[in-house]
Amino acid sequence: MVQLSIPAAAAPPSAAHAAPAAAAASSRGLRAGPQRTHTRCSAVKTAYPPVETTQQLPTDAPTDVVYDAIVIGSGMGGLATASQLAAKGARVLVLEK
């Protein structure tokens, strides 16, 4: 559930406040548009995914895996090379930060 709180001071400006800004903008040759106001919102932060779900995930990785090629970097060249090797039947591992 997200809780939002908007302070009363962040209410949109009235027409009386917008008129001087519009007049100043038009005297400089700028278009007068709606005044922008910034509001601060606070939300309740929850962990995603839930901690209960992550604790049930297996964390042991196989250690006896053999690869024909290891490509470091998943840029255009790395992915092109890895796809060509995999298309020819090689077991390829692509590593990226």
PDB file as gemmi writes it, atoms N, CA and C in Angstrom:
CRYST1    1.000    1.000    1.000  90.00  90.00  90.00 P 1                      
ATOM      1  N   MET A   1       0.844  -1.172   0.000  1.00  0.00           N  
ATOM      2  CA  MET A   1       0.000   0.000   0.000  1.00  0.00           C  
ATOM      3  C   MET A   1       0.890   1.235   0.000  1.00  0.00           C  
ATOM      4  N   VAL A   2       0.574   2.195  -0.816  1.00  0.00           N  
ATOM      5  CA  VAL A   2       1.350   3.423  -0.923  1.00  0.00           C  
ATOM      6  C   VAL A   2       0.590   4.535  -0.227  1.00  0.00           C  
ATOM      7  N   GLN A   3       1.257   5.231   0.662  1.00  0.00           N  
ATOM      8  CA  GLN A   3       0.647   6.353   1.355  1.00  0.00           C  
ATOM      9  C   GLN A   3       1.274   7.636   0.837  1.00  0.00           C  
ATOM     10  N   LEU A   4       0.469   8.542   0.389  1.00  0.00           N  
ATOM     11  CA  LEU A   4       0.964   9.811  -0.122  1.00  0.00           C  
ATOM     12  C   LEU A   4       0.526  10.923   0.804  1.00  0.00           C  
ATOM     13  N   SER A   5       1.405  11.846   1.057  1.00  0.00           N  
ATOM     14  CA  SER A   5       1.043  13.018   1.848  1.00  0.00           C  
ATOM     15  C   SER A   5       1.495  14.252   1.087  1.00  0.00           C  
ATOM     16  N   ILE A   6       0.560  15.127   0.824  1.00  0.00           N  
ATOM     17  CA  ILE A   6       0.854  16.361   0.097  1.00  0.00           C  
ATOM     18  C   ILE A   6       0.655  17.518   1.070  1.00  0.00           C  
ATOM     19  N   PRO A   7       1.695  18.295   1.323  1.00  0.00           N  
ATOM     20  CA  PRO A   7       1.552  19.403   2.263  1.00  0.00           C  
ATOM     21  C   PRO A   7       0.608  20.465   1.724  1.00  0.00           C  
ATOM     22  N   ALA A   8      -0.055  21.163   2.636  1.00  0.00           N  
ATOM     23  CA  ALA A   8      -1.007  22.193   2.241  1.00  0.00           C  
ATOM     24  C   ALA A   8      -0.320  23.342   1.519  1.00  0.00           C  
ATOM     25  N   ALA A   9       0.942  23.595   1.793  1.00  0.00           N  
ATOM     26  CA  ALA A   9       1.658  24.700   1.156  1.00  0.00           C  
ATOM     27  C   ALA A   9       1.924  24.426  -0.317  1.00  0.00           C  
ATOM     28  N   ALA A  10       1.744  23.205  -0.763  1.00  0.00           N  
ATOM     29  CA  ALA A  10       2.026  22.861  -2.149  1.00  0.00           C  
ATOM     30  C   ALA A  10       0.790  22.968  -3.032  1.00  0.00           C  
ATOM     31  N   ALA A  11      -0.216  23.664  -2.580  1.00  0.00           N  
ATOM     32  CA  ALA A  11      -1.429  23.837  -3.382  1.00  0.00           C  
ATOM     33  C   ALA A  11      -1.099  24.658  -4.624  1.00  0.00           C  
ATOM     34  N   PRO A  12      -1.825  24.441  -5.738  1.00  0.00           N  
ATOM     35  CA  PRO A  12      -1.548  25.190  -6.957  1.00  0.00           C  
ATOM     36  C   PRO A  12      -1.769  26.682  -6.749  1.00  0.00           C  
ATOM     37  N   PRO A  13      -0.980  27.517  -7.419  1.00  0.00           N  
ATOM     38  CA  PRO A  13      -1.120  28.962  -7.235  1.00  0.00           C  
ATOM     39  C   PRO A  13      -2.432  29.459  -7.810  1.00  0.00           C  
ATOM     40  N   SER A  14      -2.934  30.534  -7.222  1.00  0.00           N  
ATOM     41  CA  SER A  14      -4.176  31.118  -7.717  1.00  0.00           C  
ATOM     42  C   SER A  14      -3.892  31.964  -8.953  1.00  0.00           C  
ATOM     43  N   ALA A  15      -4.933  32.413  -9.607  1.00  0.00           N  
ATOM     44  CA  ALA A  15      -4.782  33.228 -10.813  1.00  0.00           C  
ATOM     45  C   ALA A  15      -4.074  34.546 -10.498  1.00  0.00           C  
ATOM     46  N   ALA A  16      -4.249  35.067  -9.300  1.00  0.00           N  
ATOM     47  CA  ALA A  16      -3.600  36.327  -8.930  1.00  0.00           C  
ATOM     48  C   ALA A  16      -2.084  36.165  -8.880  1.00  0.00           C  
ATOM     49  N   HIS A  17      -1.622  35.015  -8.456  1.00  0.00           N  
ATOM     50  CA  HIS A  17      -0.181  34.785  -8.395  1.00  0.00           C  
ATOM     51  C   HIS A  17       0.393  34.507  -9.782  1.00  0.00           C  
ATOM     52  N   ALA A  18      -0.395  33.919 -10.670  1.00  0.00           N  
ATOM     53  CA  ALA A  18       0.092  33.554 -11.995  1.00  0.00           C  
ATOM     54  C   ALA A  18       0.152  34.751 -12.936  1.00  0.00           C  
ATOM     55  N   ALA A  19      -0.655  35.778 -12.701  1.00  0.00           N  
ATOM     56  CA  ALA A  19      -0.715  36.922 -13.611  1.00  0.00           C  
ATOM     57  C   ALA A  19       0.611  37.676 -13.713  1.00  0.00           C  
ATOM     58  N   PRO A  20       1.304  38.011 -12.611  1.00  0.00           N  
ATOM     59  CA  PRO A  20       2.587  38.720 -12.760  1.00  0.00           C  
ATOM     60  C   PRO A  20       3.624  37.891 -13.518  1.00  0.00           C  
ATOM     61  N   ALA A  21       3.647  36.599 -13.298  1.00  0.00           N  
ATOM     62  CA  ALA A  21       4.613  35.754 -13.996  1.00  0.00           C  
ATOM     63  C   ALA A  21       4.301  35.709 -15.482  1.00  0.00           C  
ATOM     64  N   ALA A  22       3.027  35.666 -15.846  1.00  0.00           N  
ATOM     65  CA  ALA A  22       2.639  35.645 -17.255  1.00  0.00           C  
ATOM     66  C   ALA A  22       2.981  36.964 -17.927  1.00  0.00           C  
ATOM     67  N   ALA A  23       2.782  38.074 -17.218  1.00  0.00           N  
ATOM     68  CA  ALA A  23       3.102  39.379 -17.793  1.00  0.00           C  
ATOM     69  C   ALA A  23       4.606  39.523 -17.990  1.00  0.00           C  
ATOM     70  N   ALA A  24       5.392  39.044 -17.041  1.00  0.00           N  
ATOM     71  CA  ALA A  24       6.845  39.119 -17.169  1.00  0.00           C  
ATOM     72  C   ALA A  24       7.333  38.235 -18.308  1.00  0.00           C  
ATOM     73  N   ALA A  25       6.737  37.081 -18.467  1.00  0.00           N  
ATOM     74  CA  ALA A  25       7.142  36.177 -19.535  1.00  0.00           C  
ATOM     75  C   ALA A  25       6.796  36.756 -20.900  1.00  0.00           C  
ATOM     76  N   SER A  26       5.621  37.377 -21.013  1.00  0.00           N  
ATOM     77  CA  SER A  26       5.226  37.920 -22.313  1.00  0.00           C  
ATOM     78  C   SER A  26       6.064  39.137 -22.671  1.00  0.00           C  
ATOM     79  N   SER A  27       6.543  39.892 -21.677  1.00  0.00           N  
ATOM     80  CA  SER A  27       7.379  41.052 -21.987  1.00  0.00           C  
ATOM     81  C   SER A  27       8.749  40.620 -22.501  1.00  0.00           C  
ATOM     82  N   ARG A  28       9.189  39.398 -22.169  1.00  0.00           N  
ATOM     83  CA  ARG A  28      10.460  38.892 -22.669  1.00  0.00           C  
ATOM     84  C   ARG A  28      10.282  38.063 -23.927  1.00  0.00           C  
ATOM     85  N   GLY A  29       9.051  37.959 -24.435  1.00  0.00           N  
ATOM     86  CA  GLY A  29       8.804  37.201 -25.646  1.00  0.00           C  
ATOM     87  C   GLY A  29       8.640  35.720 -25.415  1.00  0.00           C  
ATOM     88  N   LEU A  30       8.411  35.324 -24.173  1.00  0.00           N  
ATOM     89  CA  LEU A  30       8.238  33.910 -23.855  1.00  0.00           C  
ATOM     90  C   LEU A  30       6.758  33.586 -23.742  1.00  0.00           C  
ATOM     91  N   ARG A  31       6.436  32.342 -24.013  1.00  0.00           N  
ATOM     92  CA  ARG A  31       5.046  31.926 -23.857  1.00  0.00           C  
ATOM     93  C   ARG A  31       4.742  31.713 -22.385  1.00  0.00           C  
ATOM     94  N   ALA A  32       3.594  32.163 -21.972  1.00  0.00           N  
ATOM     95  CA  ALA A  32       3.169  31.947 -20.592  1.00  0.00           C  
ATOM     96  C   ALA A  32       2.459  30.619 -20.504  1.00  0.00           C  
ATOM     97  N   GLY A  33       2.890  29.787 -19.616  1.00  0.00           N  
ATOM     98  CA  GLY A  33       2.277  28.486 -19.431  1.00  0.00           C  
ATOM     99  C   GLY A  33       1.848  28.319 -17.993  1.00  0.00           C  
ATOM    100  N   PRO A  34       1.312  27.193 -17.669  1.00  0.00           N  
ATOM    101  CA  PRO A  34       0.889  26.971 -16.283  1.00  0.00           C  
ATOM    102  C   PRO A  34       2.095  26.938 -15.353  1.00  0.00           C  
ATOM    103  N   GLN A  35       1.900  27.442 -14.187  1.00  0.00           N  
ATOM    104  CA  GLN A  35       2.968  27.452 -13.191  1.00  0.00           C  
ATOM    105  C   GLN A  35       3.156  26.035 -12.670  1.00  0.00           C  
ATOM    106  N   ARG A  36       4.384  25.640 -12.512  1.00  0.00           N  
ATOM    107  CA  ARG A  36       4.679  24.310 -11.996  1.00  0.00           C  
ATOM    108  C   ARG A  36       4.957  24.391 -10.511  1.00  0.00           C  
ATOM    109  N   THR A  37       4.380  23.473  -9.794  1.00  0.00           N  
ATOM    110  CA  THR A  37       4.647  23.396  -8.363  1.00  0.00           C  
ATOM    111  C   THR A  37       5.240  22.031  -8.078  1.00  0.00           C  
ATOM    112  N   HIS A  38       6.090  21.973  -7.118  1.00  0.00           N  
ATOM    113  CA  HIS A  38       6.724  20.722  -6.742  1.00  0.00           C  
ATOM    114  C   HIS A  38       6.121  20.265  -5.426  1.00  0.00           C  
ATOM    115  N   THR A  39       5.736  19.012  -5.389  1.00  0.00           N  
ATOM    116  CA  THR A  39       5.209  18.450  -4.156  1.00  0.00           C  
ATOM    117  C   THR A  39       6.107  17.303  -3.717  1.00  0.00           C  
ATOM    118  N   ARG A  40       6.174  17.111  -2.460  1.00  0.00           N  
ATOM    119  CA  ARG A  40       6.949  16.010  -1.915  1.00  0.00           C  
ATOM    120  C   ARG A  40       5.986  14.905  -1.511  1.00  0.00           C  
ATOM    121  N   CYS A  41       6.306  13.718  -1.916  1.00  0.00           N  
ATOM    122  CA  CYS A  41       5.479  12.565  -1.580  1.00  0.00           C  
ATOM    123  C   CYS A  41       6.325  11.583  -0.787  1.00  0.00           C  
ATOM    124  N   SER A  42       5.704  10.999   0.176  1.00  0.00           N  
ATOM    125  CA  SER A  42       6.402   9.955   0.918  1.00  0.00           C  
ATOM    126  C   SER A  42       5.619   8.662   0.748  1.00  0.00           C  
ATOM    127  N   ALA A  43       6.334   7.590   0.502  1.00  0.00           N  
ATOM    128  CA  ALA A  43       5.698   6.295   0.305  1.00  0.00           C  
ATOM    129  C   ALA A  43       6.313   5.291   1.267  1.00  0.00           C  
ATOM    130  N   VAL A  44       5.543   4.308   1.597  1.00  0.00           N  
ATOM    131  CA  VAL A  44       6.028   3.243   2.456  1.00  0.00           C  
ATOM    132  C   VAL A  44       6.885   2.320   1.602  1.00  0.00           C  
ATOM    133  N   LYS A  45       8.122   2.096   2.006  1.00  0.00           N  
ATOM    134  CA  LYS A  45       9.031   1.268   1.232  1.00  0.00           C  
ATOM    135  C   LYS A  45       8.965  -0.169   1.743  1.00  0.00           C  
ATOM    136  N   THR A  46       8.779  -1.088   0.811  1.00  0.00           N  
ATOM    137  CA  THR A  46       8.803  -2.499   1.150  1.00  0.00           C  
ATOM    138  C   THR A  46       9.824  -3.183   0.261  1.00  0.00           C  
ATOM    139  N   ALA A  47      10.420  -4.232   0.759  1.00  0.00           N  
ATOM    140  CA  ALA A  47      11.429  -4.959   0.002  1.00  0.00           C  
ATOM    141  C   ALA A  47      10.757  -5.738  -1.126  1.00  0.00           C  
ATOM    142  N   TYR A  48      11.365  -5.705  -2.307  1.00  0.00           N  
ATOM    143  CA  TYR A  48      10.869  -6.505  -3.428  1.00  0.00           C  
ATOM    144  C   TYR A  48      12.011  -7.288  -3.999  1.00  0.00           C  
ATOM    145  N   PRO A  49      11.915  -8.528  -4.181  1.00  0.00           N  
ATOM    146  CA  PRO A  49      10.838  -9.411  -3.747  1.00  0.00           C  
ATOM    147  C   PRO A  49      10.860  -9.593  -2.238  1.00  0.00           C  
ATOM    148  N   PRO A  50       9.774 -10.104  -1.681  1.00  0.00           N  
ATOM    149  CA  PRO A  50       9.726 -10.271  -0.222  1.00  0.00           C  
ATOM    150  C   PRO A  50      10.866 -11.165   0.275  1.00  0.00           C  
ATOM    151  N   VAL A  51      11.324 -10.904   1.470  1.00  0.00           N  
ATOM    152  CA  VAL A  51      12.444 -11.626   2.052  1.00  0.00           C  
ATOM    153  C   VAL A  51      12.126 -13.116   2.156  1.00  0.00           C  
ATOM    154  N   GLU A  52      10.866 -13.457   2.446  1.00  0.00           N  
ATOM    155  CA  GLU A  52      10.490 -14.865   2.571  1.00  0.00           C  
ATOM    156  C   GLU A  52      10.723 -15.600   1.253  1.00  0.00           C  
ATOM    157  N   THR A  53      10.481 -14.929   0.141  1.00  0.00           N  
ATOM    158  CA  THR A  53      10.666 -15.546  -1.176  1.00  0.00           C  
ATOM    159  C   THR A  53      12.138 -15.757  -1.478  1.00  0.00           C  
ATOM    160  N   THR A  54      12.974 -14.794  -1.157  1.00  0.00           N  
ATOM    161  CA  THR A  54      14.399 -14.907  -1.467  1.00  0.00           C  
ATOM    162  C   THR A  54      15.092 -15.939  -0.589  1.00  0.00           C  
ATOM    163  N   GLN A  55      14.589 -16.174   0.597  1.00  0.00           N  
ATOM    164  CA  GLN A  55      15.198 -17.175   1.469  1.00  0.00           C  
ATOM    165  C   GLN A  55      14.934 -18.590   0.983  1.00  0.00           C  
ATOM    166  N   GLN A  56      13.919 -18.779   0.133  1.00  0.00           N  
ATOM    167  CA  GLN A  56      13.585 -20.102  -0.375  1.00  0.00           C  
ATOM    168  C   GLN A  56      14.311 -20.428  -1.674  1.00  0.00           C  
ATOM    169  N   LEU A  57      15.005 -19.479  -2.273  1.00  0.00           N  
ATOM    170  CA  LEU A  57      15.690 -19.710  -3.535  1.00  0.00           C  
ATOM    171  C   LEU A  57      16.951 -20.537  -3.315  1.00  0.00           C  
ATOM    172  N   PRO A  58      17.249 -21.452  -4.231  1.00  0.00           N  
ATOM    173  CA  PRO A  58      18.496 -22.227  -4.082  1.00  0.00           C  
ATOM    174  C   PRO A  58      19.703 -21.335  -4.353  1.00  0.00           C  
ATOM    175  N   THR A  59      20.715 -21.464  -3.538  1.00  0.00           N  
ATOM    176  CA  THR A  59      21.906 -20.625  -3.689  1.00  0.00           C  
ATOM    177  C   THR A  59      23.143 -21.420  -4.089  1.00  0.00           C  
ATOM    178  N   ASP A  60      23.034 -22.738  -4.159  1.00  0.00           N  
ATOM    179  CA  ASP A  60      24.203 -23.527  -4.525  1.00  0.00           C  
ATOM    180  C   ASP A  60      24.305 -23.612  -6.052  1.00  0.00           C  
ATOM    181  N   ALA A  61      25.479 -23.335  -6.561  1.00  0.00           N  
ATOM    182  CA  ALA A  61      25.727 -23.363  -7.997  1.00  0.00           C  
ATOM    183  C   ALA A  61      26.570 -24.582  -8.337  1.00  0.00           C  
ATOM    184  N   PRO A  62      26.338 -25.162  -9.501  1.00  0.00           N  
ATOM    185  CA  PRO A  62      27.163 -26.314  -9.880  1.00  0.00           C  
ATOM    186  C   PRO A  62      28.611 -25.886 -10.119  1.00  0.00           C  
ATOM    187  N   THR A  63      29.528 -26.730  -9.713  1.00  0.00           N  
ATOM    188  CA  THR A  63      30.949 -26.398  -9.859  1.00  0.00           C  
ATOM    189  C   THR A  63      31.632 -27.211 -10.947  1.00  0.00           C  
ATOM    190  N   ASP A  64      30.914 -28.138 -11.542  1.00  0.00           N  
ATOM    191  CA  ASP A  64      31.535 -28.992 -12.544  1.00  0.00           C  
ATOM    192  C   ASP A  64      31.075 -28.656 -13.973  1.00  0.00           C  
ATOM    193  N   VAL A  65      30.794 -27.395 -14.229  1.00  0.00           N  
ATOM    194  CA  VAL A  65      30.323 -26.978 -15.545  1.00  0.00           C  
ATOM    195  C   VAL A  65      31.537 -26.701 -16.430  1.00  0.00           C  
ATOM    196  N   VAL A  66      31.481 -27.194 -17.640  1.00  0.00           N  
ATOM    197  CA  VAL A  66      32.570 -26.996 -18.594  1.00  0.00           C  
ATOM    198  C   VAL A  66      32.037 -26.182 -19.772  1.00  0.00           C  
ATOM    199  N   TYR A  67      32.744 -25.128 -20.129  1.00  0.00           N  
ATOM    200  CA  TYR A  67      32.366 -24.281 -21.253  1.00  0.00           C  
ATOM    201  C   TYR A  67      33.434 -24.379 -22.329  1.00  0.00           C  
ATOM    202  N   ASP A  68      32.992 -24.273 -23.564  1.00  0.00           N  
ATOM    203  CA  ASP A  68      33.937 -24.248 -24.677  1.00  0.00           C  
ATOM    204  C   ASP A  68      34.540 -22.856 -24.846  1.00  0.00           C  
ATOM    205  N   ALA A  69      33.764 -21.835 -24.495  1.00  0.00           N  
ATOM    206  CA  ALA A  69      34.246 -20.452 -24.631  1.00  0.00           C  
ATOM    207  C   ALA A  69      33.628 -19.605 -23.533  1.00  0.00           C  
ATOM    208  N   ILE A  70      34.406 -18.666 -23.037  1.00  0.00           N  
ATOM    209  CA  ILE A  70      33.913 -17.686 -22.066  1.00  0.00           C  
ATOM    210  C   ILE A  70      34.142 -16.319 -22.677  1.00  0.00           C  
ATOM    211  N   VAL A  71      33.062 -15.562 -22.854  1.00  0.00           N  
ATOM    212  CA  VAL A  71      33.132 -14.222 -23.445  1.00  0.00           C  
ATOM    213  C   VAL A  71      32.952 -13.223 -22.318  1.00  0.00           C  
ATOM    214  N   ILE A  72      33.901 -12.322 -22.161  1.00  0.00           N  
ATOM    215  CA  ILE A  72      33.823 -11.307 -21.120  1.00  0.00           C  
ATOM    216  C   ILE A  72      33.381 -10.005 -21.766  1.00  0.00           C  
ATOM    217  N   GLY A  73      32.191  -9.561 -21.405  1.00  0.00           N  
ATOM    218  CA  GLY A  73      31.611  -8.341 -21.956  1.00  0.00           C  
ATOM    219  C   GLY A  73      30.454  -8.665 -22.883  1.00  0.00           C  
ATOM    220  N   SER A  74      29.322  -8.025 -22.647  1.00  0.00           N  
ATOM    221  CA  SER A  74      28.142  -8.297 -23.461  1.00  0.00           C  
ATOM    222  C   SER A  74      27.827  -7.138 -24.391  1.00  0.00           C  
ATOM    223  N   GLY A  75      28.875  -6.514 -24.902  1.00  0.00           N  
ATOM    224  CA  GLY A  75      28.666  -5.469 -25.902  1.00  0.00           C  
ATOM    225  C   GLY A  75      28.322  -6.093 -27.243  1.00  0.00           C  
ATOM    226  N   MET A  76      28.316  -5.278 -28.274  1.00  0.00           N  
ATOM    227  CA  MET A  76      27.956  -5.788 -29.594  1.00  0.00           C  
ATOM    228  C   MET A  76      28.893  -6.891 -30.060  1.00  0.00           C  
ATOM    229  N   GLY A  77      30.181  -6.695 -29.873  1.00  0.00           N  
ATOM    230  CA  GLY A  77      31.150  -7.696 -30.309  1.00  0.00           C  
ATOM    231  C   GLY A  77      31.060  -8.975 -29.501  1.00  0.00           C  
ATOM    232  N   GLY A  78      30.902  -8.846 -28.187  1.00  0.00           N  
ATOM    233  CA  GLY A  78      30.825 -10.017 -27.327  1.00  0.00           C  
ATOM    234  C   GLY A  78      29.589 -10.855 -27.609  1.00  0.00           C  
ATOM    235  N   LEU A  79      28.448 -10.183 -27.778  1.00  0.00           N  
ATOM    236  CA  LEU A  79      27.223 -10.932 -28.048  1.00  0.00           C  
ATOM    237  C   LEU A  79      27.231 -11.541 -29.441  1.00  0.00           C  
ATOM    238  N   ALA A  80      27.794 -10.837 -30.408  1.00  0.00           N  
ATOM    239  CA  ALA A  80      27.879 -11.395 -31.761  1.00  0.00           C  
ATOM    240  C   ALA A  80      28.764 -12.636 -31.768  1.00  0.00           C  
ATOM    241  N   THR A  81      29.885 -12.555 -31.075  1.00  0.00           N  
ATOM    242  CA  THR A  81      30.796 -13.697 -31.004  1.00  0.00           C  
ATOM    243  C   THR A  81      30.139 -14.866 -30.278  1.00  0.00           C  
ATOM    244  N   ALA A  82      29.499 -14.581 -29.154  1.00  0.00           N  
ATOM    245  CA  ALA A  82      28.851 -15.638 -28.387  1.00  0.00           C  
ATOM    246  C   ALA A  82      27.736 -16.299 -29.196  1.00  0.00           C  
ATOM    247  N   SER A  83      26.959 -15.516 -29.933  1.00  0.00           N  
ATOM    248  CA  SER A  83      25.869 -16.108 -30.713  1.00  0.00           C  
ATOM    249  C   SER A  83      26.400 -16.966 -31.851  1.00  0.00           C  
ATOM    250  N   GLN A  84      27.488 -16.548 -32.476  1.00  0.00           N  
ATOM    251  CA  GLN A  84      28.080 -17.344 -33.558  1.00  0.00           C  
ATOM    252  C   GLN A  84      28.626 -18.662 -33.021  1.00  0.00           C  
ATOM    253  N   LEU A  85      29.283 -18.612 -31.872  1.00  0.00           N  
ATOM    254  CA  LEU A  85      29.820 -19.838 -31.268  1.00  0.00           C  
ATOM    255  C   LEU A  85      28.693 -20.776 -30.839  1.00  0.00           C  
ATOM    256  N   ALA A  86      27.641 -20.213 -30.234  1.00  0.00           N  
ATOM    257  CA  ALA A  86      26.517 -21.034 -29.788  1.00  0.00           C  
ATOM    258  C   ALA A  86      25.778 -21.637 -30.982  1.00  0.00           C  
ATOM    259  N   ALA A  87      25.712 -20.907 -32.091  1.00  0.00           N  
ATOM    260  CA  ALA A  87      25.051 -21.438 -33.287  1.00  0.00           C  
ATOM    261  C   ALA A  87      25.806 -22.641 -33.852  1.00  0.00           C  
ATOM    262  N   LYS A  88      27.104 -22.679 -33.606  1.00  0.00           N  
ATOM    263  CA  LYS A  88      27.922 -23.798 -34.098  1.00  0.00           C  
ATOM    264  C   LYS A  88      28.015 -24.929 -33.080  1.00  0.00           C  
ATOM    265  N   GLY A  89      27.283 -24.804 -31.958  1.00  0.00           N  
ATOM    266  CA  GLY A  89      27.218 -25.898 -30.993  1.00  0.00           C  
ATOM    267  C   GLY A  89      28.111 -25.763 -29.793  1.00  0.00           C  
ATOM    268  N   ALA A  90      28.802 -24.656 -29.621  1.00  0.00           N  
ATOM    269  CA  ALA A  90      29.695 -24.491 -28.476  1.00  0.00           C  
ATOM    270  C   ALA A  90      28.897 -24.107 -27.235  1.00  0.00           C  
ATOM    271  N   ARG A  91      29.379 -24.523 -26.086  1.00  0.00           N  
ATOM    272  CA  ARG A  91      28.788 -24.098 -24.808  1.00  0.00           C  
ATOM    273  C   ARG A  91      29.482 -22.806 -24.417  1.00  0.00           C  
ATOM    274  N   VAL A  92      28.735 -21.700 -24.381  1.00  0.00           N  
ATOM    275  CA  VAL A  92      29.301 -20.357 -24.213  1.00  0.00           C  
ATOM    276  C   VAL A  92      28.778 -19.737 -22.919  1.00  0.00           C  
ATOM    277  N   LEU A  93      29.658 -19.084 -22.205  1.00  0.00           N  
ATOM    278  CA  LEU A  93      29.309 -18.318 -21.021  1.00  0.00           C  
ATOM    279  C   LEU A  93      29.648 -16.857 -21.300  1.00  0.00           C  
ATOM    280  N   VAL A  94      28.667 -15.955 -21.123  1.00  0.00           N  
ATOM    281  CA  VAL A  94      28.902 -14.518 -21.297  1.00  0.00           C  
ATOM    282  C   VAL A  94      28.873 -13.879 -19.926  1.00  0.00           C  
ATOM    283  N   LEU A  95      29.935 -13.154 -19.580  1.00  0.00           N  
ATOM    284  CA  LEU A  95      30.054 -12.480 -18.282  1.00  0.00           C  
ATOM    285  C   LEU A  95      29.971 -10.975 -18.478  1.00  0.00           C  
ATOM    286  N   GLU A  96      29.257 -10.310 -17.594  1.00  0.00           N  
ATOM    287  CA  GLU A  96      29.116  -8.853 -17.635  1.00  0.00           C  
ATOM    288  C   GLU A  96      29.043  -8.354 -16.204  1.00  0.00           C  
ATOM    289  N   LYS A  97      29.496  -7.142 -15.958  1.00  0.00           N  
ATOM    290  CA  LYS A  97      29.414  -6.559 -14.615  1.00  0.00           C  
ATOM    291  C   LYS A  97      27.981  -6.471 -14.169  1.00  0.00           C  
TER     292      LYS A  97                                                      
END                                                                             
